[in-house]
Amino acid sequence: MTAHWVFLHGINNTPRVWTPIIQAMAITARSLSPEYPATADIDAIARLVWDECPDNAVLVGHSFGGYVALAMLAQRPAAVAGIALVNSHARADTEAAQAIREQSAQAADAGKYSQLVEAVTKRVYHPDNLSNGHLMRHREAEAIGYGAARFAAHQRACARRPDREAVLRQFTGAKLVVTSEIDLVIDPAEQRSLAQRCGAAFHSIGGAGHMLPAEQPQRLAAHLTAWGRAL
């Protein structure tokens, strides 16, 4: 059975962030990149994606998309051929992190979404990429497409999600964890440790921060393609 690739985007992104990766992998005809509703429930989002997705799925989730991928895996493990977490992890939020997310959600509800996006830009991109005009324009367009309502809902969804490391550890299909040279949102060492604990392949890509799919799409596509051959 041919594997069907499902690309799951992160917060402040839309499915368009995956377009150059899907094109580089030459899998347009057997790929899906869904757009999530403004729903504050990871499991509900996962069920909606499964409604669109065939069995034998290869789930590729970036950041928040990784949380969605893990929820999908928890719901239908037999339908998953492989899972790749990109700049993501499996643990639940701490109480402190939950409080910060709720503050951010409330700020977005109060009309401060664009300020929130601007405030974290330096934190989510590699320093060498901040002067890349094309990349920064892409950042702005993605944020506009994503919007404040989704941001607030997905922050709350993150805060409420359960720990799913056991789900990843028990999965016997193909597993991959990809991180970037500099990730100030999720420590690359934490991502490497997760891969080791769960028996996943691990790769680190240089020249990128937390926004790896946007910053180094060709390199990420190459790693996913090589990993996908084992499927």
Z-matrix of the N, CA and C atoms (Angstrom, degrees):
N
C 1 1.470
C 2 1.535 1 109.53
N 3 1.311 2 116.47 1 132.22
C 4 1.463 3 120.99 2 -179.97
C 5 1.524 4 110.49 3 -72.21
N 6 1.323 5 115.57 4 133.59
C 7 1.465 6 120.12 5 178.44
C 8 1.521 7 110.10 6 -73.08
N 9 1.323 8 116.07 7 144.22
C 10 1.461 9 122.27 8 176.92
C 11 1.524 10 107.54 9 -113.36
N 12 1.325 11 117.09 10 122.57
C 13 1.463 12 122.35 11 -174.87
C 14 1.521 13 110.47 12 -86.72
N 15 1.322 14 115.71 13 133.38
C 16 1.472 15 121.85 14 179.91
C 17 1.525 16 107.59 15 -121.83
N 18 1.328 17 116.57 16 115.13
C 19 1.462 18 122.96 17 -176.60
C 20 1.521 19 109.71 18 -103.15
N 21 1.326 20 115.72 19 121.95
C 22 1.463 21 122.18 20 -171.78
C 23 1.523 22 109.70 21 -115.48
N 24 1.319 23 116.42 22 117.00
C 25 1.463 24 121.49 23 -172.22
C 26 1.520 25 112.59 24 -81.61
N 27 1.322 26 115.87 25 166.35
C 28 1.457 27 122.73 26 179.66
C 29 1.513 28 112.83 27 -95.87
N 30 1.308 29 115.37 28 -177.36
C 31 1.465 30 122.55 29 177.96
C 32 1.533 31 109.73 30 -66.42
N 33 1.332 32 115.72 31 143.37
C 34 1.472 33 124.25 32 -176.78
C 35 1.527 34 112.29 33 68.17
N 36 1.319 35 117.10 34 17.58
C 37 1.463 36 122.41 35 176.80
C 38 1.521 37 109.55 36 -126.29
N 39 1.326 38 115.00 37 165.68
C 40 1.454 39 122.53 38 172.03
C 41 1.527 40 107.72 39 -124.86
N 42 1.325 41 118.51 40 174.08
C 43 1.466 42 119.64 41 177.61
C 44 1.521 43 114.01 42 -56.77
N 45 1.324 44 118.24 43 -21.07
C 46 1.476 45 120.90 44 -178.42
C 47 1.521 46 112.75 45 -61.41
N 48 1.330 47 117.85 46 -22.56
C 49 1.456 48 119.62 47 -179.28
C 50 1.530 49 110.97 48 -62.68
N 51 1.320 50 117.26 49 -24.36
C 52 1.464 51 121.18 50 -178.03
C 53 1.529 52 113.30 51 -88.48
N 54 1.327 53 118.33 52 -11.11
C 55 1.467 54 120.86 53 -172.81
C 56 1.528 55 113.32 54 -54.74
N 57 1.352 56 120.70 55 -49.91
C 58 1.463 57 118.63 56 -179.40
C 59 1.523 58 113.02 57 -64.92
N 60 1.322 59 117.75 58 -28.65
C 61 1.465 60 121.28 59 179.53
C 62 1.526 61 109.86 60 -72.33
N 63 1.319 62 116.31 61 -45.53
C 64 1.466 63 120.71 62 178.53
C 65 1.528 64 110.17 63 -61.76
N 66 1.329 65 117.15 64 -41.38
C 67 1.462 66 120.81 65 179.08
C 68 1.523 67 111.22 66 -65.35
N 69 1.327 68 117.13 67 -42.36
C 70 1.463 69 120.98 68 179.93
C 71 1.527 70 111.49 69 -65.40
N 72 1.318 71 116.89 70 -32.36
C 73 1.459 72 121.00 71 179.16
C 74 1.523 73 112.50 72 -82.58
N 75 1.330 74 117.05 73 -8.68
C 76 1.469 75 123.10 74 178.98
C 77 1.534 76 111.26 75 56.33
N 78 1.335 77 116.31 76 47.25
C 79 1.465 78 120.82 77 -178.77
C 80 1.525 79 111.46 78 -127.70
N 81 1.320 80 117.10 79 25.93
C 82 1.462 81 120.61 80 -175.92
C 83 1.523 82 112.05 81 -54.96
N 84 1.329 83 117.75 82 -39.83
C 85 1.460 84 121.48 83 -175.85
C 86 1.524 85 113.07 84 -71.92
N 87 1.324 86 118.24 85 -17.20
C 88 1.462 87 120.65 86 -179.45
C 89 1.522 88 111.08 87 -128.44
N 90 1.323 89 114.82 88 43.78
C 91 1.462 90 119.81 89 178.43
C 92 1.524 91 109.98 90 -136.08
N 93 1.315 92 114.31 91 158.53
C 94 1.464 93 122.52 92 179.35
C 95 1.512 94 107.60 93 -142.52
N 96 1.322 95 116.73 94 135.75
C 97 1.458 96 121.37 95 175.38
C 98 1.522 97 107.66 96 -135.27
N 99 1.312 98 117.76 97 93.04
C 100 1.466 99 121.26 98 -173.04
C 101 1.522 100 113.50 99 -80.19
N 102 1.306 101 114.40 100 157.48
C 103 1.470 102 121.69 101 173.27
C 104 1.519 103 107.48 102 -103.62
N 105 1.323 104 117.32 103 131.65
C 106 1.459 105 120.48 104 -176.11
C 107 1.532 106 111.29 105 -87.70
N 108 1.318 107 116.58 106 149.79
C 109 1.462 108 119.41 107 172.85
C 110 1.531 109 110.20 108 -77.70
N 111 1.306 110 115.97 109 169.80
C 112 1.470 111 121.46 110 177.01
C 113 1.522 112 108.48 111 -80.42
N 114 1.328 113 115.19 112 75.80
C 115 1.460 114 122.65 113 -175.94
C 116 1.518 115 110.03 114 -122.00
N 117 1.315 116 117.71 115 130.25
C 118 1.467 117 121.89 116 -176.38
C 119 1.523 118 111.54 117 -90.44
N 120 1.339 119 116.02 118 42.87
C 121 1.465 120 121.18 119 -176.77
C 122 1.524 121 108.36 120 -148.14
N 123 1.330 122 116.43 121 108.39
C 124 1.465 123 121.62 122 -179.46
C 125 1.524 124 111.05 123 -58.51
N 126 1.323 125 117.01 124 -43.20
C 127 1.463 126 120.17 125 -176.90
C 128 1.530 127 111.56 126 -66.09
N 129 1.329 128 117.07 127 -35.88
C 130 1.467 129 119.87 128 177.13
C 131 1.522 130 110.45 129 -65.71
N 132 1.324 131 116.84 130 -41.03
C 133 1.466 132 120.31 131 177.10
C 134 1.522 133 109.77 132 -61.91
N 135 1.337 134 116.90 133 -44.04
C 136 1.458 135 120.98 134 179.67
C 137 1.528 136 111.45 135 -59.20
N 138 1.317 137 117.12 136 -42.20
C 139 1.474 138 120.09 137 179.27
C 140 1.520 139 111.16 138 -64.41
N 141 1.326 140 117.22 139 -38.35
C 142 1.464 141 120.30 140 178.36
C 143 1.521 142 111.36 141 -65.36
N 144 1.333 143 117.12 142 -38.76
C 145 1.468 144 119.72 143 177.56
C 146 1.522 145 110.02 144 -66.35
N 147 1.325 146 117.17 145 -41.37
C 148 1.468 147 119.31 146 178.68
C 149 1.528 148 111.08 147 -61.18
N 150 1.313 149 117.66 148 -30.30
C 151 1.467 150 120.42 149 178.37
C 152 1.528 151 111.41 150 -61.30
N 153 1.340 152 116.53 151 -27.34
C 154 1.467 153 121.49 152 -179.00
C 155 1.521 154 112.73 153 -96.79
N 156 1.323 155 117.29 154 -11.85
C 157 1.456 156 121.66 155 -163.06
C 158 1.525 157 111.73 156 -109.97
N 159 1.330 158 117.60 157 133.64
C 160 1.468 159 119.64 158 175.92
C 161 1.521 160 111.87 159 -77.75
N 162 1.330 161 115.47 160 169.26
C 163 1.457 162 120.48 161 174.08
C 164 1.532 163 110.45 162 -67.61
N 165 1.338 164 115.58 163 173.48
C 166 1.463 165 122.68 164 -176.33
C 167 1.523 166 110.50 165 59.43
N 168 1.328 167 114.96 166 46.23
C 169 1.459 168 121.35 167 -176.66
C 170 1.523 169 111.00 168 -89.33
N 171 1.311 170 115.14 169 142.17
C 172 1.460 171 122.17 170 170.24
C 173 1.520 172 106.16 171 -106.38
N 174 1.320 173 116.75 172 112.40
C 175 1.458 174 122.26 173 -174.68
C 176 1.520 175 110.08 174 -94.07
N 177 1.326 176 116.85 175 125.41
C 178 1.462 177 122.71 176 177.97
C 179 1.521 178 106.99 177 -122.68
N 180 1.335 179 116.70 178 110.09
C 181 1.456 180 120.00 179 -175.61
C 182 1.511 181 112.63 180 -120.30
N 183 1.326 182 115.93 181 127.71
C 184 1.463 183 121.55 182 176.37
C 185 1.525 184 109.65 183 -98.58
N 186 1.331 185 117.42 184 122.50
C 187 1.456 186 123.16 185 174.52
C 188 1.545 187 110.48 186 54.65
N 189 1.319 188 119.23 187 -113.47
C 190 1.464 189 122.14 188 176.09
C 191 1.529 190 111.09 189 -55.29
N 192 1.322 191 116.16 190 -36.69
C 193 1.466 192 120.00 191 177.45
C 194 1.516 193 112.23 192 -61.19
N 195 1.339 194 116.80 193 -29.07
C 196 1.452 195 120.26 194 174.49
C 197 1.518 196 111.97 195 -65.54
N 198 1.331 197 116.67 196 -36.88
C 199 1.465 198 120.34 197 177.27
C 200 1.533 199 110.46 198 -65.86
N 201 1.337 200 115.51 199 -39.09
C 202 1.466 201 119.88 200 176.41
C 203 1.527 202 110.19 201 -64.61
N 204 1.336 203 116.54 202 -43.05
C 205 1.466 204 120.60 203 179.15
C 206 1.526 205 111.29 204 -60.07
N 207 1.324 206 117.48 205 -42.48
C 208 1.461 207 120.87 206 179.31
C 209 1.532 208 111.35 207 -66.72
N 210 1.324 209 116.94 208 -36.22
C 211 1.474 210 119.94 209 175.68
C 212 1.527 211 110.33 210 -65.37
N 213 1.324 212 117.17 211 -39.81
C 214 1.464 213 121.10 212 176.79
C 215 1.522 214 110.59 213 -63.48
N 216 1.327 215 116.08 214 -41.90
C 217 1.461 216 120.60 215 178.60
C 218 1.527 217 110.64 216 -62.80
N 219 1.332 218 117.19 217 -41.82
C 220 1.463 219 120.70 218 179.18
C 221 1.525 220 111.32 219 -63.11
N 222 1.336 221 116.64 220 -35.00
C 223 1.461 222 120.40 221 -176.91
C 224 1.522 223 113.21 222 -77.04
N 225 1.348 224 116.41 223 -39.56
C 226 1.469 225 119.28 224 -174.43
C 227 1.522 226 110.63 225 -142.85
N 228 1.320 227 118.38 226 67.95
C 229 1.460 228 120.40 227 -176.78
C 230 1.531 229 113.89 228 -59.75
N 231 1.338 230 117.46 229 -34.16
C 232 1.460 231 120.27 230 -178.05
C 233 1.519 232 112.39 231 -68.74
N 234 1.338 233 117.34 232 -18.02
C 235 1.464 234 121.24 233 -179.36
C 236 1.523 235 112.81 234 -90.72
N 237 1.342 236 117.14 235 -1.40
C 238 1.459 237 122.01 236 -175.56
C 239 1.526 238 110.16 237 -104.73
N 240 1.329 239 116.15 238 123.89
C 241 1.463 240 121.37 239 176.82
C 242 1.520 241 111.45 240 -87.87
N 243 1.318 242 116.93 241 -28.83
C 244 1.455 243 121.12 242 -179.59
C 245 1.514 244 110.49 243 -167.51
N 246 1.329 245 115.35 244 158.44
C 247 1.466 246 120.24 245 178.63
C 248 1.518 247 108.83 246 -139.52
N 249 1.323 248 115.57 247 132.79
C 250 1.463 249 122.34 248 177.39
C 251 1.520 250 108.67 249 -123.47
N 252 1.330 251 116.10 250 124.15
C 253 1.456 252 121.95 251 176.37
C 254 1.525 253 108.04 252 -102.41
N 255 1.311 254 116.73 253 124.41
C 256 1.461 255 122.97 254 -178.30
C 257 1.523 256 108.48 255 -114.04
N 258 1.337 257 117.42 256 116.05
C 259 1.472 258 121.15 257 -176.82
C 260 1.535 259 110.24 258 49.36
N 261 1.308 260 116.15 259 50.50
C 262 1.454 261 120.77 260 -177.05
C 263 1.526 262 108.76 261 -142.94
N 264 1.322 263 116.55 262 -179.66
C 265 1.461 264 121.44 263 178.55
C 266 1.518 265 108.53 264 -157.16
N 267 1.347 266 116.52 265 179.81
C 268 1.457 267 120.28 266 -173.64
C 269 1.521 268 113.68 267 -113.87
N 270 1.311 269 118.54 268 -5.56
C 271 1.463 270 120.02 269 -174.77
C 272 1.533 271 111.69 270 -79.60
N 273 1.327 272 114.75 271 161.26
C 274 1.467 273 120.90 272 173.95
C 275 1.522 274 109.71 273 -82.56
N 276 1.312 275 116.54 274 161.84
C 277 1.463 276 121.37 275 176.14
C 278 1.527 277 111.33 276 -69.40
N 279 1.318 278 116.01 277 146.47
C 280 1.458 279 120.67 278 168.67
C 281 1.532 280 108.71 279 -73.97
N 282 1.325 281 116.28 280 168.01
C 283 1.466 282 119.59 281 177.54
C 284 1.525 283 110.89 282 -61.80
N 285 1.331 284 116.60 283 -36.67
C 286 1.468 285 119.78 284 178.94
C 287 1.521 286 110.48 285 -64.95
N 288 1.330 287 116.65 286 -43.15
C 289 1.468 288 120.32 287 178.74
C 290 1.518 289 111.22 288 -65.23
N 291 1.318 290 116.73 289 -37.84
C 292 1.466 291 120.51 290 177.52
C 293 1.527 292 110.92 291 -61.32
N 294 1.324 293 116.15 292 -41.12
C 295 1.464 294 120.32 293 -179.69
C 296 1.519 295 111.06 294 -65.05
N 297 1.332 296 116.81 295 -40.98
C 298 1.473 297 120.95 296 178.77
C 299 1.521 298 109.93 297 -64.19
N 300 1.314 299 116.89 298 -41.78
C 301 1.476 300 119.86 299 179.60
C 302 1.529 301 110.94 300 -62.85
N 303 1.332 302 117.14 301 -40.80
C 304 1.454 303 119.48 302 179.69
C 305 1.525 304 111.11 303 -66.09
N 306 1.330 305 117.07 304 -37.61
C 307 1.462 306 120.05 305 175.65
C 308 1.529 307 110.82 306 -61.72
N 309 1.324 308 116.43 307 -42.64
C 310 1.463 309 120.72 308 178.84
C 311 1.520 310 110.89 309 -64.63
N 312 1.332 311 116.54 310 -42.17
C 313 1.465 312 120.42 311 179.14
C 314 1.525 313 110.85 312 -62.21
N 315 1.316 314 116.24 313 -42.58
C 316 1.466 315 119.84 314 179.39
C 317 1.532 316 111.02 315 -65.58
N 318 1.328 317 116.85 316 -37.41
C 319 1.463 318 119.73 317 177.53
C 320 1.527 319 110.82 318 -64.22
N 321 1.331 320 116.27 319 -41.09
C 322 1.468 321 119.86 320 177.60
C 323 1.521 322 110.68 321 -63.97
N 324 1.324 323 116.39 322 -41.90
C 325 1.469 324 120.40 323 177.52
C 326 1.529 325 111.14 324 -61.04
N 327 1.336 326 116.14 325 -28.54
C 328 1.463 327 121.31 326 -177.58
C 329 1.532 328 112.89 327 -88.53
N 330 1.331 329 117.29 328 8.44
C 331 1.457 330 120.65 329 175.70
C 332 1.517 331 115.15 330 91.64
N 333 1.334 332 118.23 331 17.50
C 334 1.456 333 121.29 332 -176.07
C 335 1.530 334 112.74 333 -108.72
N 336 1.322 335 116.39 334 23.52
C 337 1.462 336 119.50 335 -176.18
C 338 1.520 337 112.83 336 -60.57
N 339 1.321 338 118.50 337 -47.07
C 340 1.468 339 120.38 338 -177.32
C 341 1.523 340 111.15 339 -61.65
N 342 1.321 341 117.47 340 -36.63
C 343 1.465 342 120.77 341 177.31
C 344 1.530 343 111.02 342 -66.28
N 345 1.327 344 116.76 343 -37.35
C 346 1.458 345 120.64 344 178.11
C 347 1.530 346 111.01 345 -63.51
N 348 1.325 347 116.11 346 -43.89
C 349 1.464 348 120.36 347 179.53
C 350 1.518 349 110.37 348 -62.41
N 351 1.317 350 116.34 349 -47.09
C 352 1.473 351 120.44 350 -179.62
C 353 1.522 352 111.36 351 -61.80
N 354 1.318 353 116.78 352 -37.53
C 355 1.463 354 120.89 353 -175.67
C 356 1.512 355 112.94 354 -65.94
N 357 1.338 356 117.65 355 -29.70
C 358 1.470 357 119.68 356 -176.21
C 359 1.520 358 113.23 357 -100.04
N 360 1.329 359 118.49 358 -1.05
C 361 1.464 360 120.27 359 -175.39
C 362 1.519 361 112.01 360 -57.08
N 363 1.329 362 117.64 361 -46.43
C 364 1.466 363 119.99 362 -178.83
C 365 1.518 364 112.06 363 -64.20
N 366 1.310 365 116.50 364 -24.44
C 367 1.467 366 120.56 365 -177.93
C 368 1.528 367 112.38 366 -81.89
N 369 1.329 368 117.36 367 -24.90
C 370 1.465 369 119.02 368 -172.30
C 371 1.527 370 113.84 369 -103.89
N 372 1.342 371 117.37 370 -6.50
C 373 1.473 372 120.63 371 177.78
C 374 1.519 373 110.43 372 -114.16
N 375 1.310 374 115.25 373 150.70
C 376 1.466 375 120.93 374 172.42
C 377 1.528 376 108.05 375 -61.78
N 378 1.340 377 118.58 376 139.93
C 379 1.479 378 120.33 377 -178.43
C 380 1.520 379 113.61 378 -53.63
N 381 1.323 380 117.63 379 -34.74
C 382 1.462 381 120.61 380 -178.69
C 383 1.522 382 112.68 381 -69.73
N 384 1.327 383 117.65 382 -16.11
C 385 1.466 384 120.95 383 -175.96
C 386 1.521 385 113.83 384 -98.75
N 387 1.315 386 117.14 385 -5.68
C 388 1.466 387 119.79 386 -176.88
C 389 1.525 388 112.71 387 -69.15
N 390 1.325 389 117.22 388 -22.47
C 391 1.467 390 120.78 389 178.72
C 392 1.527 391 112.11 390 -92.90
N 393 1.315 392 117.46 391 4.16
C 394 1.467 393 122.24 392 179.37
C 395 1.522 394 108.75 393 -81.32
N 396 1.326 395 116.17 394 103.84
C 397 1.463 396 120.85 395 -175.45
C 398 1.513 397 113.07 396 -60.07
N 399 1.332 398 116.21 397 -41.45
C 400 1.468 399 119.44 398 -179.85
C 401 1.522 400 110.33 399 -61.62
N 402 1.316 401 116.68 400 -43.07
C 403 1.460 402 121.06 401 -178.91
C 404 1.523 403 111.33 402 -66.47
N 405 1.326 404 117.51 403 -39.30
C 406 1.461 405 120.54 404 -179.88
C 407 1.530 406 111.40 405 -71.01
N 408 1.324 407 117.28 406 -34.50
C 409 1.470 408 119.65 407 175.40
C 410 1.532 409 110.16 408 -67.51
N 411 1.319 410 115.67 409 -38.05
C 412 1.460 411 120.62 410 176.06
C 413 1.529 412 110.09 411 -62.28
N 414 1.314 413 116.07 412 -41.40
C 415 1.471 414 121.65 413 177.88
C 416 1.532 415 110.20 414 -57.83
N 417 1.325 416 116.42 415 -47.37
C 418 1.459 417 120.88 416 -178.61
C 419 1.525 418 111.29 417 -63.92
N 420 1.343 419 116.26 418 -43.54
C 421 1.461 420 119.91 419 -179.17
C 422 1.526 421 111.64 420 -65.42
N 423 1.324 422 116.28 421 -39.65
C 424 1.454 423 120.25 422 178.93
C 425 1.532 424 111.12 423 -63.73
N 426 1.329 425 116.52 424 -43.23
C 427 1.465 426 120.43 425 179.92
C 428 1.524 427 111.13 426 -62.94
N 429 1.329 428 117.01 427 -40.68
C 430 1.458 429 120.84 428 178.49
C 431 1.527 430 110.05 429 -62.99
N 432 1.330 431 115.84 430 -43.08
C 433 1.463 432 120.16 431 179.67
C 434 1.518 433 113.09 432 -66.83
N 435 1.315 434 115.97 433 -31.41
C 436 1.468 435 121.55 434 -178.18
C 437 1.526 436 110.85 435 -78.21
N 438 1.317 437 117.52 436 -56.02
C 439 1.449 438 121.81 437 169.89
C 440 1.513 439 116.45 438 87.75
N 441 1.315 440 114.62 439 161.49
C 442 1.461 441 122.93 440 -174.49
C 443 1.526 442 112.97 441 -66.53
N 444 1.328 443 117.67 442 -37.61
C 445 1.464 444 120.03 443 -176.90
C 446 1.518 445 111.40 444 -64.45
N 447 1.336 446 115.99 445 -43.93
C 448 1.462 447 119.01 446 177.16
C 449 1.524 448 110.52 447 -65.69
N 450 1.323 449 116.23 448 -42.10
C 451 1.460 450 119.58 449 -179.15
C 452 1.524 451 111.20 450 -56.69
N 453 1.323 452 116.67 451 -49.91
C 454 1.465 453 120.22 452 -178.30
C 455 1.524 454 111.15 453 -63.02
N 456 1.331 455 116.83 454 -45.25
C 457 1.463 456 120.44 455 -179.17
C 458 1.519 457 111.78 456 -63.88
N 459 1.326 458 116.60 457 -41.82
C 460 1.464 459 119.76 458 -175.62
C 461 1.528 460 112.00 459 -75.54
N 462 1.326 461 117.53 460 -28.75
C 463 1.459 462 119.10 461 171.78
C 464 1.532 463 109.63 462 -61.86
N 465 1.307 464 116.41 463 -43.09
C 466 1.468 465 119.99 464 179.84
C 467 1.528 466 111.04 465 -69.45
N 468 1.331 467 116.52 466 -34.39
C 469 1.465 468 119.68 467 176.11
C 470 1.522 469 110.99 468 -63.79
N 471 1.322 470 116.56 469 -41.22
C 472 1.467 471 120.62 470 177.00
C 473 1.516 472 110.73 471 -60.06
N 474 1.313 473 116.33 472 -44.83
C 475 1.463 474 121.03 473 -176.33
C 476 1.527 475 111.86 474 -63.72
N 477 1.320 476 116.79 475 -28.10
C 478 1.470 477 120.86 476 -174.61
C 479 1.531 478 113.31 477 -96.68
N 480 1.302 479 118.53 478 -5.47
C 481 1.459 480 119.95 479 -173.17
C 482 1.539 481 110.66 480 -72.44
N 483 1.328 482 117.64 481 149.92
C 484 1.464 483 120.71 482 178.07
C 485 1.529 484 111.23 483 -85.79
N 486 1.314 485 115.08 484 166.07
C 487 1.463 486 120.98 485 171.67
C 488 1.530 487 108.37 486 -69.78
N 489 1.341 488 116.19 487 132.30
C 490 1.461 489 118.41 488 -177.13
C 491 1.535 490 112.14 489 -127.61
N 492 1.331 491 116.38 490 25.02
C 493 1.460 492 117.68 491 178.05
C 494 1.529 493 111.20 492 -63.21
N 495 1.326 494 117.26 493 -38.77
C 496 1.466 495 119.51 494 -179.85
C 497 1.526 496 111.05 495 -62.16
N 498 1.331 497 116.72 496 -35.66
C 499 1.468 498 120.82 497 178.18
C 500 1.526 499 109.91 498 -62.53
N 501 1.325 500 116.71 499 -44.59
C 502 1.460 501 120.63 500 179.71
C 503 1.526 502 110.77 501 -68.33
N 504 1.312 503 116.63 502 -41.91
C 505 1.461 504 120.79 503 -177.85
C 506 1.528 505 111.39 504 -63.28
N 507 1.331 506 117.38 505 -38.19
C 508 1.455 507 121.26 506 -176.88
C 509 1.525 508 113.63 507 -80.22
N 510 1.322 509 117.18 508 -15.56
C 511 1.464 510 120.82 509 -179.16
C 512 1.533 511 109.14 510 -69.32
N 513 1.326 512 117.38 511 131.05
C 514 1.464 513 121.54 512 -175.71
C 515 1.522 514 113.44 513 -100.27
N 516 1.324 515 117.18 514 -0.53
C 517 1.458 516 120.11 515 177.09
C 518 1.521 517 111.54 516 -80.66
N 519 1.328 518 115.75 517 -171.46
C 520 1.465 519 121.64 518 -178.90
C 521 1.524 520 110.82 519 -68.67
N 522 1.333 521 115.95 520 135.67
C 523 1.472 522 121.59 521 -178.21
C 524 1.520 523 109.53 522 -133.60
N 525 1.321 524 115.35 523 139.58
C 526 1.462 525 121.55 524 -179.26
C 527 1.522 526 109.18 525 -143.18
N 528 1.327 527 115.99 526 138.07
C 529 1.464 528 122.36 527 171.92
C 530 1.519 529 107.04 528 -121.67
N 531 1.332 530 116.50 529 125.79
C 532 1.465 531 122.08 530 179.49
C 533 1.515 532 108.80 531 -120.31
N 534 1.303 533 116.99 532 129.32
C 535 1.451 534 121.42 533 176.26
C 536 1.522 535 109.08 534 -125.46
N 537 1.309 536 116.11 535 178.71
C 538 1.455 537 121.58 536 -179.26
C 539 1.520 538 110.01 537 -118.02
N 540 1.305 539 114.50 538 169.13
C 541 1.457 540 121.25 539 -177.91
C 542 1.530 541 111.88 540 -56.72
N 543 1.323 542 115.74 541 -44.64
C 544 1.465 543 121.54 542 -179.24
C 545 1.519 544 107.97 543 -131.04
N 546 1.327 545 116.56 544 113.52
C 547 1.461 546 120.61 545 175.49
C 548 1.523 547 107.33 546 -129.05
N 549 1.322 548 115.99 547 105.63
C 550 1.457 549 121.22 548 -178.52
C 551 1.526 550 112.57 549 -86.05
N 552 1.331 551 116.81 550 -3.12
C 553 1.460 552 121.31 551 178.96
C 554 1.529 553 110.22 552 -94.96
N 555 1.328 554 116.52 553 -49.03
C 556 1.467 555 122.10 554 177.74
C 557 1.518 556 107.30 555 -127.53
N 558 1.314 557 117.31 556 115.02
C 559 1.455 558 123.83 557 -174.63
C 560 1.531 559 110.98 558 -55.13
N 561 1.351 560 118.29 559 124.38
C 562 1.465 561 120.08 560 176.92
C 563 1.523 562 113.25 561 -55.18
N 564 1.331 563 118.05 562 -33.42
C 565 1.466 564 120.46 563 178.31
C 566 1.528 565 110.43 564 -64.66
N 567 1.325 566 116.75 565 -36.10
C 568 1.460 567 120.82 566 176.79
C 569 1.521 568 110.75 567 -65.73
N 570 1.338 569 115.80 568 -39.37
C 571 1.459 570 119.66 569 179.65
C 572 1.533 571 110.76 570 -68.17
N 573 1.325 572 117.07 571 -39.39
C 574 1.467 573 120.76 572 176.59
C 575 1.539 574 110.30 573 -62.63
N 576 1.329 575 116.53 574 -43.37
C 577 1.450 576 120.85 575 179.48
C 578 1.526 577 111.66 576 -62.70
N 579 1.341 578 116.57 577 -40.32
C 580 1.464 579 120.61 578 176.80
C 581 1.522 580 110.27 579 -59.29
N 582 1.325 581 116.78 580 -45.36
C 583 1.465 582 120.88 581 179.61
C 584 1.527 583 110.57 582 -59.26
N 585 1.316 584 116.91 583 -44.08
C 586 1.461 585 121.05 584 -179.58
C 587 1.527 586 111.04 585 -63.95
N 588 1.321 587 117.16 586 -43.73
C 589 1.465 588 120.19 587 -178.00
C 590 1.526 589 112.15 588 -67.22
N 591 1.346 590 116.17 589 -30.76
C 592 1.466 591 120.38 590 -173.62
C 593 1.519 592 113.35 591 -102.87
N 594 1.325 593 117.58 592 3.83
C 595 1.456 594 120.33 593 178.53
C 596 1.512 595 113.56 594 68.80
N 597 1.335 596 117.00 595 35.21
C 598 1.461 597 121.96 596 -179.59
C 599 1.523 598 110.84 597 -100.82
N 600 1.321 599 116.77 598 150.31
C 601 1.460 600 120.94 599 169.55
C 602 1.524 601 107.89 600 -65.86
N 603 1.329 602 116.55 601 154.33
C 604 1.467 603 120.66 602 -176.73
C 605 1.518 604 110.23 603 -137.41
N 606 1.340 605 116.07 604 137.70
C 607 1.468 606 121.76 605 174.61
C 608 1.526 607 109.40 606 -140.06
N 609 1.313 608 115.84 607 145.02
C 610 1.460 609 122.48 608 173.42
C 611 1.521 610 108.06 609 -119.29
N 612 1.326 611 116.24 610 134.96
C 613 1.469 612 121.55 611 -176.85
C 614 1.521 613 109.29 612 -115.36
N 615 1.308 614 116.33 613 128.61
C 616 1.455 615 121.26 614 -179.44
C 617 1.521 616 112.81 615 -79.42
N 618 1.336 617 115.09 616 165.91
C 619 1.465 618 120.69 617 175.78
C 620 1.507 619 114.98 618 72.96
N 621 1.325 620 117.16 619 22.66
C 622 1.466 621 120.18 620 -178.39
C 623 1.519 622 109.85 621 -146.28
N 624 1.329 623 114.70 622 156.29
C 625 1.451 624 122.70 623 171.70
C 626 1.519 625 109.16 624 -108.51
N 627 1.327 626 116.66 625 -144.66
C 628 1.465 627 120.75 626 -178.27
C 629 1.525 628 111.96 627 -65.24
N 630 1.321 629 117.23 628 -26.08
C 631 1.463 630 121.16 629 -178.65
C 632 1.532 631 111.72 630 -88.48
N 633 1.304 632 116.15 631 43.73
C 634 1.462 633 122.66 632 -176.41
C 635 1.529 634 114.83 633 -49.66
N 636 1.342 635 120.90 634 -46.55
C 637 1.467 636 118.79 635 -178.54
C 638 1.529 637 113.72 636 -58.26
N 639 1.335 638 116.53 637 -34.53
C 640 1.468 639 120.08 638 178.88
C 641 1.519 640 111.72 639 -81.52
N 642 1.339 641 116.84 640 -33.93
C 643 1.463 642 121.14 641 -173.44
C 644 1.525 643 113.43 642 -81.33
N 645 1.320 644 117.44 643 -38.50
C 646 1.469 645 121.47 644 -177.40
C 647 1.536 646 110.25 645 -135.45
N 648 1.333 647 117.30 646 62.64
C 649 1.471 648 118.99 647 -176.48
C 650 1.524 649 113.59 648 -64.16
N 651 1.330 650 117.77 649 -37.67
C 652 1.461 651 119.62 650 -177.54
C 653 1.524 652 111.27 651 -67.75
N 654 1.328 653 116.51 652 -42.50
C 655 1.462 654 119.51 653 179.01
C 656 1.523 655 111.30 654 -65.68
N 657 1.319 656 116.19 655 -41.51
C 658 1.459 657 119.44 656 178.30
C 659 1.526 658 110.64 657 -64.15
N 660 1.322 659 116.88 658 -41.96
C 661 1.462 660 120.85 659 178.23
C 662 1.520 661 110.80 660 -59.88
N 663 1.320 662 117.40 661 -40.17
C 664 1.462 663 120.99 662 -179.68
C 665 1.526 664 111.09 663 -63.61
N 666 1.336 665 116.89 664 -43.02
C 667 1.463 666 120.29 665 179.39
C 668 1.526 667 111.11 666 -66.60
N 669 1.326 668 117.24 667 -41.83
C 670 1.458 669 120.15 668 179.33
C 671 1.524 670 111.10 669 -65.48
N 672 1.331 671 116.94 670 -39.39
C 673 1.457 672 121.14 671 179.14
C 674 1.531 673 110.19 672 -63.20
N 675 1.328 674 116.65 673 -46.35
C 676 1.474 675 119.78 674 -179.68
C 677 1.529 676 110.64 675 -62.87
N 678 1.328 677 116.89 676 -43.05
C 679 1.467 678 121.04 677 178.89
C 680 1.528 679 110.04 678 -65.22
N 681 1.323 680 116.63 679 -38.44
C 682 1.457 681 121.00 680 -177.13
C 683 1.521 682 113.58 681 -65.54
N 684 1.321 683 116.70 682 -23.50
C 685 1.471 684 118.88 683 179.02
C 686 1.518 685 111.41 684 -61.58
N 687 1.326 686 116.80 685 -30.81
C 688 1.461 687 120.64 686 179.79
C 689 1.510 688 112.76 687 -70.97
N 690 1.325 689 116.69 688 -15.45
C 691 1.467 690 120.39 689 179.42
C 692 1.517 691 111.39 690 -75.99
